[in-house]
């Protein structure tokens, strides 16, 4: 059945949650989804003369010509049933951008130099073979004057950047690990498996088929080609109220029918026995803006200064497509009109390609695939606050360097190759050099020590995660209230860090040590909120109850850190105890 946790009913994330919408078009059930192929129809779109994707996979459909003949390599894009890798297609870019958009045409020569000859002419070819549209990761750089570049580089000392964060990327067999360090402390970790892994589909767009509608759950199970059907809730529907009986208050069974073909986007990866979460409100994230197709949404991140917001709004008035909505992200600060226009143009072209592919595909089909985790992270997070990106794989380093040169050329010199192979300049593996492995082992333990001697006990259950705060070895110096208060302040800071590092989502209950003074309880809750403000994942924190408990939620997108590195025990079924079967079966004494 679908996810019934509180965060399961939240709207789809458009990659930058703190935005100001200037139009009422953000109402879920009131938007028109003109781009959704055959929405409201009772049958699927006529299939093209190609094979359907294999059930339960996010791989593209096999091409009618028997696959890719280029022989290019791209990690994580293994073609099924083949011993060699196939290079991903970036459908819809017309081979380097010349002649499609004025912006790209102006920079066509430089773009070809940054991308290389391999990117020429492949977009059109990819669409003919019904491969999904790929997010652009090899766009050529723009020429920016030195003053702009200097502003974006941030502070430096002796030619070295002074950013707070360091991103380490280690490529292994079957998985890529991303570690984010603040100073020497590990604060985030991501594990990315190959692109055809059905668990890594957040952000992908599918042409899907409704399997069945459950009026009692106000949800529908939808086939997107993965082993488990995805879930689409009533609040995530897109339809024209004028065409449905009941208008904007229409029930889900009035909008969706079994075997109906719809276009959806994944907002949450499948977790355990739960399928993926879907929305019909598609959003395509770029570096600086988020495109919301067939929508009137118009917003600018509230994190930007008022002066900058006004400047960006004047640019948006010129470049915003009439038929699509736009949300300007925090990363757009100080960007030029040329950069913003190019970003919008790329996203519009991507959506055009998705629509074209949907018209000639059969459901279920993958229409748009998000890039690898490394590129997603750079797109979302990489700013002048980062002192560098260190990568231990040469092929991935080359791709990332080209991508950063296109989206943020001022920071291109912060992308570094870590050579720890035979004959390399480094004697230790990347993660060992930065003590990532040691911190990961501590991060999967149930007990976390606090600096003063207190501790946290983190327990996972089916319904929620419980964090118990203990004073432990912390005996204090003045009074019991002061000792408990200081211990709880440390616990609040560490709890926020652990939630982010372990990627714990859903309902979370924190049992702080009891405090008698109301002011102290309020200070602990405020400290927790301030610490969570640095977390890009959406959270909601309630005040400390009379029992000393704090209830909060954190948006769950994928599996947590512990789940990534572990498997359920077959002997105890994950309970952590072994039952005495002989005692259970013992007969009463005579």
MIPALO-222811 format. One record per residue (C-alpha): chain; x, y, z; residue number from 1. Coordinates in steps of 0.2 Angstrom, whole numbers, plus 5000, padded with zeros to 4 digits. Each point is the difference from the previous one (the first is absolute). Last residue first. Layout:
   kette      u      v      w    nr
       A      X      Y      Z   NUM
...
***
This chain:
   kette      u      v      w    nr
       A   5017   4835   5176   590
       A   5010   5015   4994   589
       A   4993   5010   4985   588
       A   5006   4996   4983   587
       A   5015   5010   4993   586
       A   4997   5007   4982   585
       A   5004   5018   5004   584
       A   5015   4994   5011   583
       A   5007   4990   4986   582
       A   4998   5014   4987   581
       A   5010   5012   5010   580
       A   4998   5016   4990   579
       A   5015   5008   4992   578
       A   5000   5019   5001   577
       A   5005   5014   4989   576
       A   4982   5002   4992   575
       A   5006   5001   4982   574
       A   4993   4984   4995   573
       A   5009   4991   5014   572
       A   5009   4987   4989   571
       A   4998   5008   4983   570
       A   5009   5016   5006   569
       A   4994   5015   4990   568
       A   5014   5007   4989   567
       A   5012   5014   5004   566
       A   5011   5014   4992   565
       A   4986   5010   4991   564
       A   4987   4997   5014   563
       A   5011   5007   5013   562
       A   5003   5016   4989   561
       A   4982   5003   4997   560
       A   4989   4994   4986   559
       A   4993   5014   4988   558
       A   4989   5016   5000   557
       A   4994   5001   5018   556
       A   4996   5018   5005   555
       A   5004   5003   5019   554
       A   4986   5000   5013   553
       A   5001   5006   5018   552
       A   4993   4996   5017   551
       A   5011   5005   5015   550
       A   4997   4991   5016   549
       A   5003   5007   5018   548
       A   4984   4993   5007   547
       A   4992   5017   5001   546
       A   5003   5001   4981   545
       A   5015   5009   4992   544
       A   4994   5011   4986   543
       A   4997   4993   4982   542
       A   5013   4999   4986   541
       A   4997   4998   4981   540
       A   5013   4996   4988   539
       A   5004   5002   4982   538
       A   5016   4993   4994   537
       A   5013   5013   4997   536
       A   5007   4998   5017   535
       A   5008   5016   5007   534
       A   4984   5006   5008   533
       A   5000   4984   5010   532
       A   5013   5007   5012   531
       A   4989   5016   5002   530
       A   4985   4989   5004   529
       A   5009   4989   5012   528
       A   5007   5015   5009   527
       A   4983   5008   5001   526
       A   4993   4984   5008   525
       A   5014   5000   5013   524
       A   4997   5018   5004   523
       A   4981   4997   5002   522
       A   5003   4986   5013   521
       A   5013   5011   5009   520
       A   4987   5015   5001   519
       A   4987   4987   5007   518
       A   5011   4995   5015   517
       A   4997   4983   5006   516
       A   5010   4990   4987   515
       A   4998   4982   4997   514
       A   5014   4992   4989   513
       A   4995   5001   4982   512
       A   4990   4986   4992   511
       A   5000   5004   4981   510
       A   4986   4993   4989   509
       A   5003   4999   4981   508
       A   4986   4997   4987   507
       A   5006   4997   4983   506
       A   5018   5002   4995   505
       A   5018   4996   5006   504
       A   5013   5004   4987   503
       A   5014   4993   5012   502
       A   5011   5015   4998   501
       A   4985   5013   5000   500
       A   4991   4992   5015   499
       A   5017   4998   5008   498
       A   5005   5018   4999   497
       A   4983   5006   5006   496
       A   5001   4988   5015   495
       A   5018   5006   5004   494
       A   4994   5018   5002   493
       A   4985   4996   5010   492
       A   5010   4988   5011   491
       A   5013   5013   5004   490
       A   4986   5011   5006   489
       A   4992   4986   5009   488
       A   5016   4997   5010   487
       A   5002   5019   5004   486
       A   4982   4999   5007   485
       A   5002   4984   5010   484
       A   5015   5007   5008   483
       A   4992   5017   5004   482
       A   4985   4991   5007   481
       A   5010   4988   5011   480
       A   5010   5014   5007   479
       A   5018   5007   4999   478
       A   5014   4989   4994   477
       A   4993   4987   4987   476
       A   4999   4981   5002   475
       A   5001   4996   4981   474
       A   5005   4982   5000   473
       A   4983   4994   4993   472
       A   4989   5016   4999   471
       A   4988   4990   4988   470
       A   4990   5006   4985   469
       A   4989   4987   4992   468
       A   4997   5001   4981   467
       A   4985   4991   4993   466
       A   4997   4997   4982   465
       A   4982   4997   4994   464
       A   4987   4988   4994   463
       A   5010   4984   4995   462
       A   5013   5003   5014   461
       A   5017   5008   5000   460
       A   5010   5003   5016   459
       A   5013   5013   5003   458
       A   5007   5001   5018   457
       A   5009   5017   5003   456
       A   5013   5003   5012   455
       A   5007   5011   5014   454
       A   5019   5001   5004   453
       A   5002   5019   4997   452
       A   5005   4998   4982   451
       A   4984   4989   4996   450
       A   5002   4981   4996   449
       A   4989   4992   4987   448
       A   4992   4983   5002   447
       A   4991   4990   4987   446
       A   5015   4998   4989   445
       A   4998   5003   4981   444
       A   5008   5018   5002   443
       A   5015   4993   5010   442
       A   5005   4989   4985   441
       A   4998   5014   4988   440
       A   5011   5011   5011   439
       A   5014   4988   4999   438
       A   4998   4997   4981   437
       A   5000   5019   4997   436
       A   5017   5002   5008   435
       A   5006   5013   4986   434
       A   5014   4990   4994   433
       A   4991   4984   5002   432
       A   4986   5006   4989   431
       A   5012   5005   4986   430
       A   5010   4984   5001   429
       A   5018   5002   5007   428
       A   5016   5002   4991   427
       A   4996   5014   4989   426
       A   5011   5005   4984   425
       A   4995   4985   4990   424
       A   5011   4986   4994   423
       A   4986   4988   5003   422
       A   4984   5009   5004   421
       A   4998   5014   5013   420
       A   4998   5014   4988   419
       A   4988   5013   5007   418
       A   4994   5011   4986   417
       A   4995   5017   5005   416
       A   4985   5011   4996   415
       A   5003   5017   5009   414
       A   5007   5008   4984   413
       A   4983   4999   4992   412
       A   4993   5012   5014   411
       A   4998   5016   4989   410
       A   4994   4989   4986   409
       A   4983   4996   5009   408
       A   4988   4992   4988   407
       A   5011   4996   4985   406
       A   5017   4998   5008   405
       A   4992   4990   5013   404
       A   4993   4988   4987   403
       A   5016   4998   4991   402
       A   5010   4997   5017   401
       A   4986   4987   5005   400
       A   5003   4990   4984   399
       A   5019   5000   5001   398
       A   4999   4995   5019   397
       A   4988   4986   4996   396
       A   5012   4992   4987   395
       A   5015   5003   5012   394
       A   4992   4992   5016   393
       A   5006   5006   5017   392
       A   4990   5016   5000   391
       A   5004   5015   5012   390
       A   4988   5014   4999   389
       A   5006   5016   5008   388
       A   5000   5014   5013   387
       A   4981   5000   5000   386
       A   4991   5016   5006   385
       A   5003   5007   4983   384
       A   4985   4990   4994   383
       A   4997   4981   4996   382
       A   4983   4996   5007   381
       A   4986   4996   4988   380
       A   5008   4998   4983   379
       A   5016   4992   5009   378
       A   4989   4988   5009   377
       A   4990   4995   4984   376
       A   5017   4998   4991   375
       A   5007   4988   5013   374
       A   4983   4990   5001   373
       A   5000   4996   4982   372
       A   4988   5010   4989   371
       A   4981   5000   5001   370
       A   4992   4989   4987   369
       A   4986   5006   4989   368
       A   4987   4990   4990   367
       A   5000   4983   5008   366
       A   4987   4989   4993   365
       A   4984   4991   5007   364
       A   4991   5003   4989   363
       A   5003   5001   4981   362
       A   5011   5013   4992   361
       A   4998   5011   4985   360
       A   4990   5015   5007   359
       A   5011   4999   5017   358
       A   5016   5002   4990   357
       A   4994   5017   4992   356
       A   4994   5006   5017   355
       A   5016   4996   5009   354
       A   5010   5008   4985   353
       A   4990   5016   5003   352
       A   5003   4999   5018   351
       A   5019   4999   4997   350
       A   4999   5015   4988   349
       A   4991   5010   5014   348
       A   5013   4995   5012   347
       A   5015   5005   4989   346
       A   4992   5017   4996   345
       A   4997   5004   5018   344
       A   5018   4997   5004   343
       A   5006   5010   4985   342
       A   4989   5015   5005   341
       A   5007   4999   5018   340
       A   5018   5000   4994   339
       A   4997   5014   4988   338
       A   4991   5011   5013   337
       A   5016   4998   5010   336
       A   5001   4991   5017   335
       A   5002   5010   5016   334
       A   4989   4988   5010   333
       A   4992   4986   4990   332
       A   5006   4987   5012   331
       A   4985   5004   5011   330
       A   4988   4993   4987   329
       A   4989   5009   4989   328
       A   4983   4992   4998   327
       A   4992   5000   4982   326
       A   4983   4996   4993   325
       A   4997   4995   4982   324
       A   4988   5006   4986   323
       A   5006   5018   4998   322
       A   5019   4995   5001   321
       A   5009   5011   5012   320
       A   5015   5009   4992   319
       A   4995   5018   5000   318
       A   4990   5002   5016   317
       A   5013   4988   5008   316
       A   5014   5013   4998   315
       A   4990   5013   5009   314
       A   4996   4987   5014   313
       A   5018   4996   5001   312
       A   5005   5018   5004   311
       A   4985   5002   5013   310
       A   5006   4984   5009   309
       A   5017   5006   5001   308
       A   4995   5016   5008   307
       A   4989   4991   5012   306
       A   5014   4988   5005   305
       A   4998   4982   4995   304
       A   4995   4987   5013   303
       A   4982   5003   4995   302
       A   5003   4990   4983   301
       A   4991   5008   4986   300
       A   4983   4995   4993   299
       A   4988   4999   4985   298
       A   4988   4985   4999   297
       A   4989   5001   4985   296
       A   5001   4982   4995   295
       A   5002   4990   4984   294
       A   5017   4994   5004   293
       A   5008   5005   5017   292
       A   5018   5005   4996   291
       A   5012   5001   5015   290
       A   5013   5014   4999   289
       A   5018   5003   5003   288
       A   5009   4983   4997   287
       A   4985   4992   4992   286
       A   4986   4990   5008   285
       A   4986   4993   4989   284
       A   4983   5000   5009   283
       A   4985   4989   4996   282
       A   4984   5002   5010   281
       A   4993   4983   4997   280
       A   5007   4994   5016   279
       A   5007   4983   5005   278
       A   5006   4990   5015   277
       A   5010   4984   4997   276
       A   4995   4984   5007   275
       A   5000   4995   5019   274
       A   5007   4983   5005   273
       A   5017   5007   5004   272
       A   5001   5017   4993   271
       A   4995   5005   4982   270
       A   5008   5017   4996   269
       A   4989   5016   5003   268
       A   4995   5013   4989   267
       A   4999   4990   4984   266
       A   4992   5009   4985   265
       A   4984   4996   4991   264
       A   4992   4999   4982   263
       A   4984   4991   4999   262
       A   4993   4985   4990   261
       A   4983   4993   5007   260
       A   5000   4981   5002   259
       A   4988   5002   5016   258
       A   4992   5017   5001   257
       A   5005   5017   5007   256
       A   4991   5016   5002   255
       A   4983   4995   5007   254
       A   5008   4986   5010   253
       A   5011   5013   5008   252
       A   4986   5010   5007   251
       A   4995   5017   4992   250
       A   5002   5015   5012   249
       A   5007   5012   4986   248
       A   4986   4997   4989   247
       A   4987   4987   5006   246
       A   4998   4992   4983   245
       A   5016   5001   4991   244
       A   5003   5011   4984   243
       A   4999   5017   5008   242
       A   5011   4995   5014   241
       A   5015   4997   4988   240
       A   5011   4987   5007   239
       A   5017   4997   5010   238
       A   5000   4988   5014   237
       A   5012   5001   5014   236
       A   4987   5003   5014   235
       A   4991   4984   4995   234
       A   5015   4989   5003   233
       A   5010   4991   4987   232
       A   5009   4984   5006   231
       A   5013   4990   4990   230
       A   4998   4982   4996   229
       A   5014   4989   5006   228
       A   5012   4991   4988   227
       A   5003   5016   4990   226
       A   4992   5003   4983   225
       A   4990   5016   5004   224
       A   4984   4991   5005   223
       A   4989   5011   5010   222
       A   4990   4996   5016   221
       A   4987   5013   5004   220
       A   4996   5010   5015   219
       A   4986   5008   5010   218
       A   5002   4985   5012   217
       A   4981   4995   5000   216
       A   4999   5005   4982   215
       A   5013   4987   4995   214
       A   5004   5001   4981   213
       A   5008   4986   4991   212
       A   5014   4997   4987   211
       A   5003   5017   4993   210
       A   5013   5000   4986   209
       A   5015   5010   5000   208
       A   5010   5012   4988   207
       A   5014   5003   5012   206
       A   5011   5015   5006   205
       A   5015   4997   5012   204
       A   5002   5012   5015   203
       A   5004   4986   5012   202
       A   5004   4984   4991   201
       A   5014   4992   5010   200
       A   4991   4984   5007   199
       A   4998   4992   4983   198
       A   5018   4999   4997   197
       A   5003   5004   4981   196
       A   5011   5015   5004   195
       A   5013   4989   5010   194
       A   5000   5002   5019   193
       A   5002   5017   5009   192
       A   5004   5001   5018   191
       A   4999   5017   5008   190
       A   5008   5007   5016   189
       A   4998   5016   5009   188
       A   5008   5009   5015   187
       A   5017   4991   5002   186
       A   5011   5011   5011   185
       A   5017   5005   4994   184
       A   4996   5018   4996   183
       A   4982   4998   4994   182
       A   5001   4984   4990   181
       A   4989   4993   4987   180
       A   5002   4982   4994   179
       A   4994   4993   4984   178
       A   5001   4981   4997   177
       A   4999   4992   4982   176
       A   4994   4982   4999   175
       A   5002   4984   4990   174
       A   5019   4999   5001   173
       A   5006   5016   5008   172
       A   5000   5018   4996   171
       A   5005   5012   5015   170
       A   4993   5018   5000   169
       A   5006   5012   5013   168
       A   4991   5017   5002   167
       A   5009   5012   5011   166
       A   4991   5014   5010   165
       A   5004   5016   5010   164
       A   5007   5009   4985   163
       A   5017   5009   5001   162
       A   5006   4998   4983   161
       A   5019   4999   4997   160
       A   5010   5014   4990   159
       A   5009   5005   5016   158
       A   4984   5002   5009   157
       A   4984   5001   4990   156
       A   4982   5007   5003   155
       A   4986   4998   4988   154
       A   5003   4994   4982   153
       A   4983   5007   4995   152
       A   5006   5018   5002   151
       A   5016   4997   4990   150
       A   4991   4992   4986   149
       A   4989   5015   4998   148
       A   5014   5012   5000   147
       A   5010   4989   4988   146
       A   4987   5001   4986   145
       A   4989   4985   4996   144
       A   5001   4990   4984   143
       A   4988   4986   5001   142
       A   5004   4982   5002   141
       A   4995   4985   4989   140
       A   4986   4988   5006   139
       A   5006   4983   5005   138
       A   4988   4994   5014   137
       A   4983   5003   4991   136
       A   4986   4989   5009   135
       A   4996   4985   4989   134
       A   4985   4998   4989   133
       A   4995   4981   5000   132
       A   5004   4989   4985   131
       A   4987   4998   4987   130
       A   5013   4996   4986   129
       A   4994   5015   4990   128
       A   5002   5011   5015   127
       A   5018   4995   5002   126
       A   5005   5004   4982   125
       A   4992   5017   5002   124
       A   5011   5003   5015   123
       A   5016   4992   4994   122
       A   5004   5013   4986   121
       A   5016   5006   5008   120
       A   5004   4994   5018   119
       A   5014   4990   4995   118
       A   5010   5014   4992   117
       A   5005   5007   5017   116
       A   4990   5008   5013   115
       A   5010   5015   5005   114
       A   5007   5004   4983   113
       A   4983   4997   4992   112
       A   4992   5012   5013   111
       A   5013   5013   4996   110
       A   4995   5000   4981   109
       A   4982   5000   5004   108
       A   5000   5015   5012   107
       A   4989   5011   4990   106
       A   4990   4986   4994   105
       A   4997   4994   5017   104
       A   4993   5017   5005   103
       A   4990   5001   4984   102
       A   4992   4983   5003   101
       A   4999   4986   4988   100
       A   5012   5005   4986    99
       A   5015   4993   5009    98
       A   4997   4991   5016    97
       A   5013   4987   5000    96
       A   4992   4986   4990    95
       A   4982   5004   4999    94
       A   4997   5001   5019    93
       A   4984   4989   5000    92
       A   5006   4984   5006    91
       A   5016   4999   5011    90
       A   5004   4982   4996    89
       A   5010   4989   5012    88
       A   5015   4991   4994    87
       A   4997   4981   4999    86
       A   5011   4988   5010    85
       A   5006   4984   4994    84
       A   4996   4982   5005    83
       A   4982   5001   4994    82
       A   4984   4992   5007    81
       A   4994   5016   5008    80
       A   5010   5016   4995    79
       A   5011   5006   5013    78
       A   4997   5019   5004    77
       A   5008   5001   5017    76
       A   5016   5008   4995    75
       A   5000   5007   4982    74
       A   5010   4993   4986    73
       A   4999   5003   4981    72
       A   4997   4985   4989    71
       A   4991   5011   4987    70
       A   4989   4986   4993    69
       A   4987   5002   5013    68
       A   4986   4987   5000    67
       A   4993   4988   4988    66
       A   4993   5012   4987    65
       A   4983   5000   5007    64
       A   5007   5006   5016    63
       A   4997   4990   5017    62
       A   4990   5010   5012    61
       A   5009   5010   5013    60
       A   5006   4992   5016    59
       A   4989   5004   5015    58
       A   4996   4982   5004    57
       A   4986   4990   5007    56
       A   4992   4994   4984    55
       A   5012   5000   4985    54
       A   4998   5015   4990    53
       A   4988   4998   4985    52
       A   5007   4995   4983    51
       A   4999   5012   4986    50
       A   4987   5003   4986    49
       A   4992   5014   5010    48
       A   4985   4997   5011    47
       A   4983   5008   4999    46
       A   4997   5011   5015    45
       A   4992   4989   5014    44
       A   4981   4999   5003    43
       A   4986   5008   5009    42
       A   5006   5018   4997    41
       A   4999   5013   5013    40
       A   5018   5005   4997    39
       A   5005   4995   4982    38
       A   5017   5006   5002    37
       A   5003   5012   5015    36
       A   5005   5016   4992    35
       A   4983   5008   5002    34
       A   5001   4998   5019    33
       A   4988   5014   5005    32
       A   5002   5006   5018    31
       A   4986   5001   5012    30
       A   5003   4984   5010    29
       A   5016   5005   5006    28
       A   4999   5019   5003    27
       A   5016   5007   4995    26
       A   4991   5011   4987    25
       A   4997   5013   5013    24
       A   5014   5011   4993    23
       A   5014   5009   5008    22
       A   5008   4985   5008    21
       A   5014   5004   5013    20
       A   5012   4986   5001    19
       A   5008   4991   5015    18
       A   4998   4982   4994    17
       A   5014   5000   4987    16
       A   5000   4983   4991    15
       A   4982   5001   4995    14
       A   4995   4988   5013    13
       A   4983   4992   4997    12
       A   4987   5005   5012    11
       A   4999   4992   5018    10
       A   4989   4985   5003     9
       A   5013   4987   5002     8
       A   5008   5011   5013     7
       A   4987   4996   5012     6
       A   5003   4981   4999     5
       A   4987   4990   4990     4
       A   5011   4993   4987     3
       A   4990   4990   4987     2
       A   4994   4982   5002     1
***
